[in-house]
Amino acid sequence: MAKAIDILDHEMVPKHELMTKKEKEVLLKKLGITEKGLPKIFSDDPAIRNLNAKPGDVIRITRKSPTAGQTFYYRIVV
């Protein structure tokens, strides 16, 4: 039987983290937006499936950048 591939182990998949409610509040206030202003990510997305994210949760995605070192992107779970 073939071993299942874990998508999160692939070098091209950036780090995904579930933000706390407090972090979410601070982020929305800092950006001056509501939840509706964030890009969306589906709860069954393979990259966040293991985070047990629920609709309304915010995911922080950390990507490597050749110029900035690392950059952060945010998605709201739908």
C-alpha positions, 0 to 999 in steps of 0.5 A: 500500500502506498504511503499517503502524501502530506501536502504540508510537507511540500516545500512549495506549501507555505506555513498556515497558522490558526490565529487566536480571537485576540490576534484576529481582533488586533489584525482587523483593527490594524487594517481598518477592515471587517471580516468581509474585507479579508480574502476567503479560504474554504474550510476543506482546503488541504492546507488548513484541514489539520488546523480544525479551522471553523468558519469565521476563523482567520488563517495567517499564511507565512510565505518566503520572499526573496526581497522581504525575507517573509511576508504574511497573508491572511484568509478568513475561513468560509 
